[in-house]
Amino acid sequence: IDTWTMLAIRYKNQTNVIGADLKNEPHGKASWGDNNISTDWRLAAERAGNAILGVNPNWLIVVEGVEKNVPGQKLPQHWHGGNLEGVKRFPVRLSRSHKLVYSPHEYGAGVYNQPYFSASNFPKNLISRWQIGFNYIASQNIAPILIGEFGGRQVDLNSKEGIWQNELVKYIQKNNLSFTYWSWNPNSSDTGGILLDDWQSVDLSKQQLLSQLLPPVQVQPPVQPSNPPVSPTPTPCVSPSTTSNAQLKVTIDINSNWETGFCISFKITNQGNTKVNNWQLAFKMNQAKINNFWNADFKQQGAIQYVVAPLDWGKTIEPNQVRDTGFCANKLGSDYQPQQIAAVSI
């Protein structure tokens, strides 16, 4: 607590330091709500959080859960720091209640093969686990939830870990939860990182998965010289684009953008009153090479022309329905953004 107080004073005026995650993954003897002063993590979090707010009232106080030892808990297994079942009966009481954030940690079978990964109703059993373990706190407006850690090496749809990770991403998106991902660096033996082992290349499959949760990156178009050559000006791909077919509208977002690559999504909306039975998307892209795509078939025709065809299940677009597709690509130069984007019904 003395150390946290010192840090709260030191960084009080540092606007990009926004809070304190009090303790990483309480587990073992740590309890919640039993009022044992030597083990009750909830009481310790109150003491530490109120001490911090006493000198720095602007910080968020981030409180992880425990592993077990919660009176009346319903689930037999939890991750270290992942058990927040006790919050309903035994909430953390801070002097500034609106500064409180609860933060579970959640992992898949690649970290430890918990029994529920082998249950007959996996992965459907995950939803009730997450609701009981932590999300009731957000859904009942008790306090915000920040999933402080989740991650894993597998993001496919066949392995237990990959299925779990895809389900959690969908759950985070559906419930509008905050999160941080473990980890950026590749040397976590259990999970690997977003970076590959060369510490430079991005694991595109992970980036593609997480891009579903990230807001669009607002990329400004390049500044043109005072006497530019006579050539078409690239259309910045962060702006909505209405296609030549009045019935279909395409909205384009850069989901992720780093030094050597980017991921982009297309949302095709049927603005008409009748359904579209089949459609096609076309665009040009000068200095980029697609290495991964989803929810459609991307084919290159010529040097810079691309044609996108829906998969069988996505051909029909009902009125006001949206189809979502996209790709990740390597940058080959500064003029990498898609241009002349158009969607048509066929």
VODOZA-888565 format. One record per atom (N, C-alpha, C): residue in three letters; x, y, z. Coordinates in steps of 0.02 Angstrom, whole numbers, padded with zeros to 5 digits, always signed. Example, Ala and Ser with C-alpha at 12.3 -4.5 7.8 and 13.67 -1.06 7.14 Angstrom:
<recs>
Ala+00660-00284+00390/Ala+00615-00225+00390/Ala+00660-00165+00390/Ser+00642-00112+00354/Ser+00684-00053+00357/Ser+00645+00002+00394/
</recs>
This chain:
<recs>
Ile+00042-00060+00000/Ile+00000+00000+00000/Ile+00043+00062+00000/Asp+00098+00062+00038/Asp+00143+00119+00038/Asp+00173+00130-00031/Thr+00189+00075-00066/Thr+00217+00081-00133/Thr+00166+00110-00182/Trp+00104+00086-00177/Trp+00052+00113-00220/Trp+00040+00187-00206/Thr+00042+00206-00143/Thr+00032+00277-00126/Thr+00088+00319-00156/Met+00149+00294-00152/Met+00205+00330-00181/Met+00196+00339-00256/Leu+00175+00285-00290/Leu+00166+00288-00362/Leu+00108+00334-00381/Ala+00055+00333-00341/Ala-00003+00376-00355/Ala+00017+00450-00350/Ile+00059+00466-00302/Ile+00083+00535-00296/Ile+00128+00552-00354/Arg+00174+00508-00369/Arg+00224+00522-00421/Arg+00191+00534-00489/Tyr+00140+00495-00506/Tyr+00109+00499-00572/Tyr+00042+00536-00572/Lys+00030+00574-00520/Lys-00034+00607-00512/Lys-00051+00653-00571/Asn-00001+00687-00598/Asn-00012+00735-00652/Asn+00008+00707-00720/Gln+00020+00641-00723/Gln+00038+00609-00786/Gln-00026+00583-00817/Thr-00052+00620-00867/Thr-00120+00606-00891/Thr-00127+00540-00927/Asn-00072+00511-00950/Asn-00078+00446-00984/Asn-00069+00387-00938/Val-00063+00399-00873/Val-00066+00345-00823/Val-00134+00351-00790/Ile-00177+00302-00802/Ile-00247+00312-00786/Ile-00272+00270-00727/Gly-00230+00225-00701/Gly-00256+00185-00646/Gly-00207+00136-00619/Ala-00229+00096-00570/Ala-00188+00047-00536/Ala-00223-00020-00536/Asp-00191-00071-00565/Asp-00214-00140-00559/Asp-00179-00168-00497/Leu-00216-00174-00443/Leu-00186-00179-00376/Leu-00142-00240-00366/Lys-00161-00297-00393/Lys-00124-00359-00380/Lys-00137-00408-00436/Asn-00082-00437-00461/Asn-00090-00485-00515/Asn-00111-00554-00489/Glu-00169-00576-00511/Glu-00194-00644-00503/Glu-00190-00672-00431/Pro-00226-00642-00384/Pro-00231-00673-00317/Pro-00258-00745-00323/His-00227-00790-00286/His-00249-00860-00290/His-00227-00897-00227/Gly-00234-00963-00228/Gly-00215-01002-00169/Gly-00259-00987-00110/Lys-00229-00963-00055/Lys-00267-00948+00006/Lys-00309-00885+00001/Ala-00298-00844-00050/Ala-00336-00783-00057/Ala-00411-00798-00059/Ser-00449-00761-00019/Ser-00521-00771-00015/Ser-00557-00707-00033/Trp-00623-00712-00035/Trp-00665-00653-00051/Trp-00729-00657-00011/Gly-00737-00609+00036/Gly-00800-00604+00071/Gly-00805-00644+00135/Asp-00750-00675+00158/Asp-00754-00713+00221/Asp-00731-00672+00281/Asn-00710-00609+00269/Asn-00690-00563+00322/Asn-00630-00587+00363/Asn-00591-00633+00335/Asn-00528-00653+00366/Asn-00475-00601+00346/Ile-00453-00560+00393/Ile-00410-00504+00377/Ile-00345-00525+00344/Ser-00323-00588+00357/Ser-00259-00610+00330/Ser-00265-00638+00259/Thr-00326-00654+00236/Thr-00334-00683+00169/Thr-00386-00649+00125/Asp-00431-00610+00154/Asp-00487-00582+00115/Asp-00461-00527+00068/Trp-00455-00545+00004/Trp-00428-00499-00046/Trp-00474-00439-00056/Arg-00538-00449-00049/Arg-00585-00394-00056/Arg-00570-00339-00005/Leu-00556-00357+00057/Leu-00540-00307+00109/Leu-00473-00273+00094/Ala-00425-00312+00070/Ala-00360-00283+00053/Ala-00366-00233-00004/Ala-00408-00251-00054/Ala-00418-00206-00111/Ala-00450-00140-00088/Glu-00494-00144-00039/Glu-00524-00083-00012/Glu-00472-00039+00021/Arg-00429-00070+00061/Arg-00378-00030+00096/Arg-00330+00002+00046/Ala-00307-00036-00003/Ala-00260-00010-00052/Ala-00294+00042-00097/Gly-00354+00027-00121/Gly-00389+00073-00166/Gly-00405+00139-00133/Asn-00428+00138-00071/Asn-00444+00200-00037/Asn-00381+00240-00020/Ala-00326+00206-00006/Ala-00263+00242+00006/Ala-00241+00278-00057/Ile-00247+00246-00114/Ile-00229+00278-00178/Ile-00274+00338-00192/Leu-00339+00328-00185/Leu-00386+00382-00200/Leu-00378+00440-00152/Gly-00351+00427-00093/Gly-00339+00481-00045/Gly-00287+00531-00069/Val-00241+00508-00111/Val-00189+00554-00136/Val-00196+00567-00211/Asn-00233+00524-00246/Asn-00242+00532-00318/Asn-00313+00512-00336/Pro-00361+00557-00330/Pro-00431+00539-00339/Pro-00452+00526-00411/Asn-00407+00536-00459/Asn-00425+00528-00529/Asn-00411+00458-00556/Trp-00372+00419-00521/Trp-00355+00353-00548/Trp-00414+00305-00544/Leu-00416+00260-00593/Leu-00459+00201-00588/Leu-00426+00150-00542/Ile-00466+00116-00503/Ile-00442+00063-00460/Ile-00465-00004-00489/Val-00418-00042-00515/Val-00433-00105-00550/Val-00422-00163-00502/Val-00474-00202-00492/Val-00473-00256-00443/Val-00486-00323-00478/Glu-00437-00367-00476/Glu-00446-00434-00503/Glu-00483-00478-00452/Gly-00504-00536-00475/Gly-00537-00583-00431/Gly-00487-00627-00395/Val-00512-00683-00369/Val-00470-00733-00337/Val-00477-00798-00376/Glu-00452-00851-00348/Glu-00459-00916-00381/Glu-00517-00956-00350/Lys-00521-00956-00284/Lys-00571-00996-00248/Lys-00586-00963-00181/Asn-00614-01000-00134/Asn-00627-00975-00066/Asn-00675-00916-00066/Val-00729-00922-00105/Val-00782-00872-00106/Val-00846-00904-00079/Pro-00875-00879-00024/Pro-00935-00909+00004/Pro-00991-00914-00048/Gly-01017-00975-00058/Gly-01073-00985-00103/Gly-01056-00985-00177/Gln-00992-00991-00195/Gln-00976-00988-00266/Gln-01006-01048-00302/Lys-01027-01037-00365/Lys-01063-01088-00404/Lys-01017-01130-00448/Leu-00964-01100-00473/Leu-00920-01136-00519/Leu-00862-01167-00481/Pro-00845-01231-00495/Pro-00792-01264-00458/Pro-00722-01243-00479/Gln-00714-01221-00542/Gln-00647-01202-00565/Gln-00647-01129-00590/His-00593-01095-00572/His-00580-01027-00597/His-00505-01020-00609/Trp-00488-00974-00654/Trp-00418-00955-00663/Trp-00395-00912-00605/His-00329-00909-00595/His-00302-00862-00546/His-00326-00791-00563/Gly-00356-00758-00515/Gly-00382-00691-00527/Gly-00448-00688-00564/Gly-00476-00746-00583/Gly-00535-00746-00625/Gly-00601-00753-00590/Asn-00600-00764-00525/Asn-00662-00778-00488/Asn-00688-00714-00456/Leu-00740-00686-00487/Leu-00773-00626-00460/Leu-00845-00641-00439/Glu-00858-00704-00423/Glu-00926-00723-00403/Glu-00948-00687-00339/Gly-00900-00667-00297/Gly-00918-00637-00233/Gly-00937-00564-00235/Val-00930-00532-00293/Val-00941-00459-00296/Val-01013-00441-00280/Lys-01061-00482-00302/Lys-01131-00466-00290/Lys-01146-00458-00215/Arg-01124-00506-00175/Arg-01137-00505-00103/Arg-01086-00463-00065/Phe-01025-00461-00091/Phe-00970-00429-00054/Phe-00932-00382-00101/Pro-00962-00326-00120/Pro-00929-00279-00166/Pro-00871-00243-00132/Val-00823-00223-00173/Val-00769-00180-00148/Val-00798-00111-00135/Arg-00785-00084-00076/Arg-00814-00019-00056/Arg-00759+00034-00057/Leu-00763+00078-00106/Leu-00714+00131-00113/Leu-00745+00198-00097/Ser-00703+00245-00078/Ser-00727+00312-00062/Ser-00755+00346-00125/Arg-00731+00327-00182/Arg-00758+00351-00247/Arg-00778+00289-00287/Ser-00841+00270-00279/Ser-00864+00206-00308/Ser-00860+00205-00384/His-00865+00264-00415/His-00864+00267-00488/His-00794+00257-00517/Lys-00744+00250-00475/Lys-00676+00237-00498/Lys-00659+00162-00496/Leu-00706+00120-00479/Leu-00694+00048-00471/Leu-00705+00011-00536/Val-00657-00032-00554/Val-00662-00076-00613/Val-00642-00146-00591/Tyr-00683-00196-00606/Tyr-00666-00265-00592/Tyr-00634-00297-00653/Ser-00584-00340-00641/Ser-00543-00364-00696/Ser-00526-00438-00690/Pro-00565-00482-00723/Pro-00548-00553-00724/Pro-00493-00568-00774/His-00458-00623-00763/His-00412-00652-00813/His-00443-00716-00838/Glu-00435-00730-00903/Glu-00470-00787-00934/Glu-00424-00819-00986/Tyr-00415-00885-00982/Tyr-00372-00920-01029/Tyr-00405-00984-01055/Gly-00372-01014-01104/Gly-00398-01074-01136/Gly-00358-01136-01119/Ala-00373-01190-01155/Ala-00344-01255-01140/Ala-00269-01257-01154/Gly-00243-01211-01194/Gly-00171-01210-01207/Gly-00131-01189-01146/Val-00161-01154-01100/Val-00128-01135-01037/Val-00138-01190-00985/Tyr-00200-01214-00978/Tyr-00214-01270-00934/Tyr-00281-01300-00956/Asn-00282-01366-00963/Asn-00342-01399-00989/Asn-00393-01409-00934/Gln-00430-01355-00919/Gln-00481-01359-00867/Gln-00535-01411-00886/Pro-00567-01443-00837/Pro-00616-01494-00852/Pro-00673-01471-00898/Tyr-00693-01408-00893/Tyr-00750-01386-00932/Tyr-00735-01382-01007/Phe-00670-01384-01027/Phe-00654-01386-01098/Phe-00670-01455-01128/Ser-00678-01505-01086/Ser-00693-01573-01110/Ser-00766-01591-01099/Ala-00807-01544-01076/Ala-00878-01557-01063/Ala-00914-01570-01129/Ser-00968-01609-01126/Ser-01006-01626-01186/Ser-01038-01565-01218/Asn-01051-01513-01178/Asn-01084-01453-01205/Asn-01035-01397-01220/Phe-00970-01413-01222/Phe-00920-01363-01244/Phe-00929-01349-01319/Pro-00928-01287-01342/Pro-00911-01225-01307/Pro-00971-01186-01280/Lys-01032-01216-01286/Lys-01091-01179-01264/Lys-01089-01165-01189/Asn-01053-01207-01151/Asn-01049-01197-01079/Asn-01009-01135-01060/Leu-00971-01108-01106/Leu-00929-01049-01090/Leu-00971-00988-01074/Ile-01027-00980-01109/Ile-01068-00919-01099/Ile-01092-00915-01028/Ser-01119-00969-01001/Ser-01144-00967-00932/Ser-01087-00959-00883/Arg-01030-00988-00897/Arg-00971-00979-00853/Arg-00952-00906-00848/Trp-00948-00872-00905/Trp-00927-00802-00905/Trp-00979-00758-00872/Gln-01042-00774-00880/Gln-01094-00734-00849/Gln-01092-00743-00773/Ile-01084-00804-00749/Ile-01081-00818-00677/Ile-01016-00791-00647/Gly-00961-00800-00684/Gly-00896-00783-00656/Gly-00882-00709-00651/Phe-00905-00670-00702/Phe-00888-00599-00700/Phe-00937-00553-00736/Asn-00969-00575-00790/Asn-01005-00526-00831/Asn-01070-00503-00800/Tyr-01097-00540-00751/Tyr-01157-00514-00716/Tyr-01143-00446-00685/Ile-01080-00432-00669/Ile-01061-00368-00638/Ile-01075-00311-00687/Ala-01058-00322-00750/Ala-01071-00270-00801/Ala-01145-00270-00822/Ser-01174-00329-00833/Ser-01243-00331-00858/Ser-01294-00307-00807/Gln-01276-00311-00743/Gln-01320-00285-00690/Gln-01300-00214-00668/Asn-01254-00183-00706/Asn-01232-00114-00693/Asn-01204-00105-00623/Ile-01171-00157-00598/Ile-01137-00151-00533/Ile-01072-00111-00541/Ala-01035-00126-00593/Ala-00972-00091-00607/Ala-00949-00112-00676/Pro-00901-00076-00705/Pro-00874-00097-00770/Pro-00829-00159-00763/Ile-00822-00195-00819/Ile-00778-00253-00823/Ile-00722-00239-00874/Leu-00661-00250-00853/Leu-00602-00250-00897/Leu-00572-00320-00895/Ile-00579-00359-00948/Ile-00545-00423-00950/Ile-00470-00408-00957/Gly-00435-00414-00902/Gly-00366-00390-00898/Gly-00317-00431-00937/Glu-00330-00496-00945/Glu-00287-00539-00985/Glu-00329-00593-01018/Phe-00317-00605-01082/Phe-00336-00667-01115/Phe-00289-00675-01175/Gly-00279-00737-01196/Gly-00235-00748-01252/Gly-00219-00822-01259/Gly-00187-00839-01314/Gly-00168-00908-01327/Gly-00137-00915-01395/Arg-00103-00970-01406/Arg-00069-00981-01470/Arg-00117-00998-01526/Gln-00171-01033-01510/Gln-00216-01058-01562/Gln-00276-01012-01571/Val-00291-00995-01633/Val-00350-00954-01649/Val-00394-00987-01702/Asp-00381-01052-01715/Asp-00419-01088-01765/Asp-00488-01108-01737/Leu-00527-01141-01779/Leu-00594-01162-01759/Leu-00598-01237-01747/Asn-00540-01270-01736/Asn-00538-01342-01725/Asn-00512-01360-01656/Ser-00459-01327-01633/Ser-00429-01342-01568/Ser-00472-01313-01512/Lys-00467-01342-01453/Lys-00504-01316-01395/Lys-00486-01243-01382/Glu-00421-01228-01385/Glu-00400-01160-01370/Glu-00424-01111-01424/Gly-00421-01132-01487/Gly-00444-01088-01540/Gly-00518-01075-01536/Ile-00557-01127-01522/Ile-00630-01118-01515/Ile-00644-01072-01457/Trp-00611-01085-01399/Trp-00621-01041-01340/Trp-00606-00969-01356/Gln-00550-00957-01391/Gln-00529-00888-01404/Gln-00576-00852-01451/Asn-00601-00888-01502/Asn-00650-00858-01547/Asn-00716-00843-01511/Glu-00737-00889-01467/Glu-00798-00878-01430/Glu-00792-00817-01384/Leu-00734-00810-01352/Leu-00725-00754-01306/Leu-00724-00687-01343/Val-00693-00685-01402/Val-00693-00624-01442/Val-00764-00604-01460/Lys-00805-00653-01480/Lys-00875-00639-01496/Lys-00913-00615-01434/Tyr-00897-00644-01376/Tyr-00930-00625-01314/Tyr-00912-00554-01294/Ile-00848-00537-01299/Ile-00825-00469-01283/Ile-00860-00418-01328/Gln-00864-00435-01393/Gln-00896-00389-01441/Gln-00970-00381-01426/Lys-01005-00436-01414/Lys-01076-00434-01402/Lys-01093-00396-01339/Asn-01053-00403-01287/Asn-01067-00372-01222/Asn-01031-00306-01212/Asn-00994-00283-01264/Asn-00960-00218-01262/Asn-00915-00212-01201/Leu-00874-00264-01189/Leu-00828-00264-01133/Leu-00761-00235-01152/Ser-00726-00208-01103/Ser-00657-00185-01114/Ser-00609-00243-01104/Phe-00550-00238-01133/Phe-00503-00293-01127/Phe-00432-00269-01140/Thr-00384-00307-01115/Thr-00314-00303-01138/Thr-00292-00373-01154/Tyr-00248-00381-01203/Tyr-00230-00447-01230/Tyr-00161-00467-01205/Trp-00154-00530-01188/Trp-00089-00558-01169/Trp-00064-00602-01227/Ser-00010-00585-01260/Ser+00030-00525-01246/Ser+00057-00500-01312/Trp+00088-00442-01310/Trp+00119-00414-01371/Trp+00184-00452-01387/Asn+00226-00462-01336/Asn+00291-00494-01346/Asn+00282-00569-01356/Pro+00329-00601-01394/Pro+00319-00671-01412/Pro+00347-00721-01361/Asn+00379-00699-01307/Asn+00415-00745-01264/Asn+00374-00768-01203/Ser+00307-00765-01208/Ser+00265-00797-01159/Ser+00257-00870-01179/Ser+00284-00915-01139/Ser+00287-00986-01160/Ser+00217-01016-01168/Asp+00169-00995-01128/Asp+00102-01023-01132/Asp+00062-00999-01192/Thr+00068-00936-01208/Thr+00022-00905-01256/Thr+00055-00879-01320/Gly+00122-00870-01320/Gly+00152-00834-01375/Gly+00128-00762-01375/Gly+00142-00726-01428/Gly+00124-00656-01431/Gly+00091-00637-01496/Ile+00073-00573-01502/Ile+00051-00547-01566/Ile+00111-00542-01613/Leu+00169-00525-01584/Leu+00231-00528-01624/Leu+00254-00600-01628/Leu+00284-00619-01685/Leu+00315-00684-01693/Leu+00384-00684-01662/Asp+00418-00740-01665/Asp+00481-00748-01628/Asp+00537-00702-01652/Asp+00530-00671-01711/Asp+00581-00623-01733/Asp+00571-00555-01701/Trp+00519-00547-01660/Trp+00503-00485-01624/Trp+00486-00427-01672/Gln+00471-00443-01735/Gln+00455-00391-01783/Gln+00392-00407-01822/Ser+00385-00469-01845/Ser+00328-00488-01886/Ser+00266-00499-01843/Val+00208-00482-01870/Val+00145-00489-01835/Val+00113-00556-01851/Asp+00088-00590-01800/Asp+00049-00651-01809/Asp-00019-00630-01838/Leu-00026-00638-01903/Leu-00084-00611-01938/Leu-00149-00643-01917/Ser-00147-00708-01900/Ser-00209-00740-01879/Ser-00235-00711-01813/Lys-00189-00696-01767/Lys-00210-00663-01705/Lys-00234-00592-01718/Gln-00197-00556-01760/Gln-00215-00488-01775/Gln-00283-00484-01809/Gln-00296-00532-01853/Gln-00361-00534-01887/Gln-00417-00546-01837/Leu-00406-00592-01790/Leu-00457-00607-01739/Leu-00471-00545-01697/Leu-00418-00513-01672/Leu-00426-00456-01627/Leu-00452-00394-01664/Ser-00441-00391-01729/Ser-00464-00333-01767/Ser-00540-00325-01763/Gln-00575-00379-01749/Gln-00648-00375-01742/Gln-00668-00332-01682/Leu-00621-00323-01634/Leu-00636-00287-01573/Leu-00608-00216-01573/Leu-00569-00199-01624/Leu-00534-00135-01623/Leu-00571-00082-01664/Pro-00570-00020-01641/Pro-00600+00034-01680/Pro-00559+00048-01742/Pro-00589+00075-01794/Pro-00552+00091-01854/Pro-00495+00140-01839/Val-00439+00130-01874/Val-00383+00176-01868/Val-00393+00233-01918/Gln-00395+00294-01893/Gln-00407+00351-01937/Gln-00342+00371-01972/Val-00335+00350-02034/Val-00274+00364-02072/Val-00286+00423-02118/Gln-00244+00473-02113/Gln-00251+00532-02156/Gln-00221+00518-02224/Pro-00252+00542-02278/Pro-00223+00533-02345/Pro-00157+00571-02349/Pro-00110+00547-02391/Pro-00046+00581-02396/Pro-00053+00653-02421/Val-00009+00697-02397/Val-00009+00766-02419/Val+00018+00770-02490/Gln-00019+00801-02534/Gln+00001+00806-02604/Gln+00050+00864-02613/Pro+00101+00857-02656/Pro+00146+00912-02670/Pro+00110+00969-02705/Ser+00141+01029-02705/Ser+00109+01088-02733/Ser+00095+01081-02807/Asn+00139+01044-02843/Asn+00129+01032-02914/Asn+00128+00957-02926/Pro+00075+00923-02907/Pro+00075+00850-02912/Pro+00072+00827-02984/Pro+00097+00768-02997/Pro+00089+00740-03065/Pro+00015+00727-03079/Val-00001+00726-03142/Val-00070+00714-03162/Val-00085+00640-03155/Ser-00121+00623-03102/Ser-00141+00553-03090/Ser-00198+00554-03041/Pro-00237+00502-03039/Pro-00294+00500-02992/Pro-00270+00504-02920/Thr-00305+00541-02878/Thr-00288+00546-02807/Thr-00320+00487-02771/Pro-00279+00449-02732/Pro-00308+00392-02696/Pro-00364+00414-02649/Thr-00416+00373-02646/Thr-00471+00387-02600/Thr-00453+00359-02531/Pro-00453+00400-02478/Pro-00438+00373-02413/Pro-00489+00320-02393/Cys-00463+00261-02370/Cys-00509+00205-02362/Cys-00544+00206-02294/Val-00537+00259-02256/Val-00574+00262-02193/Val-00642+00294-02203/Ser-00655+00320-02262/Ser-00719+00355-02273/Ser-00770+00307-02302/Pro-00834+00314-02283/Pro-00885+00273-02314/Pro-00887+00286-02389/Ser-00900+00234-02428/Ser-00901+00239-02500/Ser-00965+00209-02527/Thr-01003+00247-02565/Thr-01064+00221-02596/Thr-01047+00196-02665/Thr-01067+00135-02680/Thr-01048+00103-02742/Thr-01089+00130-02800/Ser-01071+00106-02860/Ser-01107+00126-02920/Ser-01177+00097-02921/Asn-01187+00042-02886/Asn-01254+00014-02881/Asn-01289+00046-02821/Ala-01345+00081-02834/Ala-01377+00119-02781/Ala-01403+00075-02725/Gln-01414+00010-02740/Gln-01441-00034-02689/Gln-01389-00054-02637/Leu-01326-00058-02656/Leu-01273-00082-02612/Leu-01226-00025-02593/Lys-01212-00020-02529/Lys-01165+00030-02503/Lys-01108-00006-02468/Val-01047+00016-02480/Val-00989-00014-02449/Val-00958+00036-02400/Thr-00948+00013-02338/Thr-00911+00052-02289/Thr-00845+00018-02275/Ile-00792+00057-02276/Ile-00724+00029-02272/Ile-00689+00056-02210/Asp-00659+00011-02171/Asp-00622+00031-02112/Asp-00554-00005-02111/Ile-00502+00032-02093/Ile-00439+00000-02076/Ile-00443-00020-02002/Asn-00445-00085-01990/Asn-00451-00109-01921/Asn-00384-00106-01884/Ser-00330-00120-01920/Ser-00264-00121-01890/Ser-00214-00095-01941/Asn-00163-00060-01917/Asn-00114-00030-01963/Asn-00047-00027-01927/Trp+00002-00063-01952/Trp+00068-00061-01922/Trp+00120-00049-01976/Glu+00183-00051-01958/Glu+00236-00028-02004/Glu+00237-00067-02069/Thr+00227-00132-02066/Thr+00236-00174-02126/Thr+00170-00202-02153/Gly+00114-00188-02121/Gly+00052-00217-02145/Gly-00010-00184-02116/Phe-00068-00209-02136/Phe-00131-00181-02112/Phe-00186-00233-02123/Cys-00242-00224-02087/Cys-00302-00264-02097/Cys-00360-00216-02110/Ile-00403-00235-02157/Ile-00457-00191-02177/Ile-00522-00231-02182/Ser-00578-00199-02166/Ser-00642-00232-02171/Ser-00689-00194-02218/Phe-00730-00232-02253/Phe-00783-00204-02295/Phe-00850-00225-02266/Lys-00895-00177-02259/Lys-00964-00192-02240/Lys-01009-00174-02298/Ile-01042-00225-02326/Ile-01086-00215-02384/Ile-01158-00214-02360/Thr-01191-00158-02367/Thr-01259-00149-02341/Thr-01309-00146-02399/Asn-01363-00183-02392/Asn-01417-00181-02441/Asn-01464-00124-02420/Gln-01462-00068-02457/Gln-01503-00010-02442/Gln-01572-00013-02474/Gly-01583-00064-02516/Gly-01646-00066-02554/Gly-01701-00101-02516/Asn-01758-00109-02550/Asn-01817-00141-02521/Asn-01824-00213-02542/Thr-01781-00237-02586/Thr-01783-00306-02608/Thr-01716-00339-02593/Lys-01717-00405-02587/Lys-01655-00440-02570/Lys-01609-00445-02630/Val-01544-00447-02617/Val-01493-00459-02668/Val-01475-00533-02666/Asn-01481-00567-02723/Asn-01468-00639-02725/Asn-01395-00657-02735/Asn-01357-00611-02763/Asn-01285-00622-02771/Asn-01253-00554-02781/Trp-01189-00548-02763/Trp-01156-00484-02768/Trp-01081-00494-02780/Gln-01049-00440-02798/Gln-00977-00441-02811/Gln-00947-00375-02791/Leu-00888-00377-02763/Leu-00851-00316-02743/Leu-00786-00313-02782/Ala-00769-00253-02806/Ala-00706-00244-02843/Ala-00670-00182-02816/Phe-00604-00185-02818/Phe-00563-00127-02799/Phe-00494-00135-02830/Lys-00457-00079-02828/Lys-00388-00078-02851/Lys-00343-00063-02791/Met-00283-00093-02792/Met-00235-00082-02738/Met-00165-00087-02766/Asn-00128-00032-02760/Asn-00064-00027-02794/Asn-00007-00062-02758/Gln+00007-00041-02697/Gln+00069-00062-02664/Gln+00055-00103-02601/Ala+00020-00158-02610/Ala+00006-00203-02555/Ala-00008-00272-02583/Lys+00004-00324-02542/Lys-00008-00392-02563/Lys-00049-00428-02509/Ile-00108-00452-02527/Ile-00152-00485-02480/Ile-00121-00552-02458/Asn-00122-00565-02393/Asn-00096-00628-02368/Asn-00148-00668-02329/Asn-00206-00639-02316/Asn-00258-00673-02277/Asn-00324-00638-02288/Phe-00379-00675-02292/Phe-00444-00644-02301/Phe-00498-00688-02269/Trp-00558-00660-02259/Trp-00611-00697-02225/Trp-00679-00679-02253/Asn-00726-00726-02247/Asn-00797-00719-02264/Asn-00810-00706-02338/Ala-00761-00714-02381/Ala-00770-00706-02453/Ala-00707-00733-02488/Asp-00710-00736-02554/Asp-00653-00759-02594/Asp-00622-00700-02630/Phe-00560-00683-02615/Phe-00525-00627-02645/Phe-00479-00653-02700/Lys-00489-00628-02761/Lys-00447-00649-02818/Lys-00416-00588-02851/Gln-00352-00593-02867/Gln-00317-00539-02901/Gln-00323-00550-02976/Gln-00341-00497-03011/Gln-00347-00499-03084/Gln-00303-00444-03112/Gly-00248-00462-03142/Gly-00200-00412-03165/Gly-00156-00389-03108/Ala-00121-00333-03119/Ala-00071-00310-03072/Ala-00102-00280-03009/Ile-00157-00243-03016/Ile-00184-00206-02958/Ile-00259-00215-02947/Gln-00292-00253-02991/Gln-00364-00261-02986/Gln-00381-00322-02943/Tyr-00431-00315-02899/Tyr-00454-00370-02856/Tyr-00530-00376-02863/Val-00553-00438-02864/Val-00624-00453-02867/Val-00641-00497-02807/Val-00694-00480-02772/Val-00715-00516-02712/Val-00783-00547-02724/Ala-00787-00613-02714/Ala-00850-00649-02723/Ala-00870-00679-02656/Pro-00935-00676-02639/Pro-00957-00703-02574/Pro-00953-00779-02573/Leu-00948-00807-02513/Leu-00955-00879-02505/Leu-01029-00896-02513/Asp-01044-00960-02523/Asp-01113-00980-02538/Asp-01162-00955-02485/Trp-01143-00959-02421/Trp-01189-00939-02368/Trp-01199-00864-02364/Gly-01155-00825-02398/Gly-01160-00753-02392/Gly-01183-00717-02455/Lys-01206-00756-02504/Lys-01226-00725-02568/Lys-01288-00681-02560/Thr-01336-00703-02522/Thr-01399-00666-02515/Thr-01391-00612-02462/Ile-01413-00552-02478/Ile-01415-00496-02430/Ile-01486-00469-02428/Glu-01519-00479-02373/Glu-01588-00455-02364/Glu-01588-00379-02356/Pro-01644-00345-02366/Pro-01647-00272-02355/Pro-01623-00254-02285/Asn-01579-00204-02282/Asn-01549-00178-02220/Asn-01500-00227-02187/Gln-01487-00283-02220/Gln-01437-00330-02193/Gln-01367-00309-02215/Val-01317-00327-02174/Val-01248-00309-02187/Val-01206-00373-02192/Arg-01166-00378-02243/Arg-01116-00432-02249/Arg-01047-00402-02234/Asp-01008-00439-02195/Asp-00943-00415-02172/Asp-00889-00460-02200/Thr-00839-00430-02234/Thr-00782-00468-02258/Thr-00720-00424-02252/Gly-00662-00451-02266/Gly-00602-00410-02260/Gly-00539-00451-02272/Phe-00482-00417-02265/Phe-00418-00449-02278/Phe-00363-00416-02238/Cys-00307-00451-02233/Cys-00244-00422-02208/Cys-00194-00424-02265/Ala-00148-00376-02266/Ala-00101-00371-02321/Ala-00034-00345-02297/Asn+00018-00361-02335/Asn+00084-00332-02323/Asn+00091-00268-02364/Lys+00120-00217-02334/Lys+00132-00154-02370/Lys+00193-00161-02414/Leu+00187-00137-02476/Leu+00244-00136-02523/Leu+00265-00065-02540/Gly+00233-00016-02509/Gly+00247+00054-02521/Gly+00197+00096-02484/Ser+00201+00162-02494/Ser+00157+00207-02458/Ser+00086+00211-02488/Asp+00079+00192-02552/Asp+00014+00195-02585/Asp-00019+00126-02581/Tyr-00038+00107-02519/Tyr-00063+00039-02508/Tyr-00139+00036-02500/Gln-00173+00092-02495/Gln-00244+00090-02479/Gln-00286+00072-02539/Pro-00338+00031-02530/Pro-00384+00014-02586/Pro-00416+00076-02615/Gln-00426+00075-02681/Gln-00456+00130-02717/Gln-00510+00104-02764/Gln-00553+00149-02788/Gln-00605+00134-02837/Gln-00644+00073-02816/Ile-00671+00076-02755/Ile-00707+00020-02725/Ile-00780+00022-02748/Ala-00805-00034-02771/Ala-00875-00035-02795/Ala-00904-00104-02782/Ala-00967-00106-02762/Ala-01004-00168-02752/Ala-01065-00166-02797/Val-01080-00222-02829/Val-01138-00226-02873/Val-01175-00291-02861/Ser-01240-00290-02871/Ser-01279-00352-02869/Ser-01276-00384-02938/Ile-01272-00451-02939/Ile-01265-00486-03004/Ile-01315-00543-03007/
</recs>
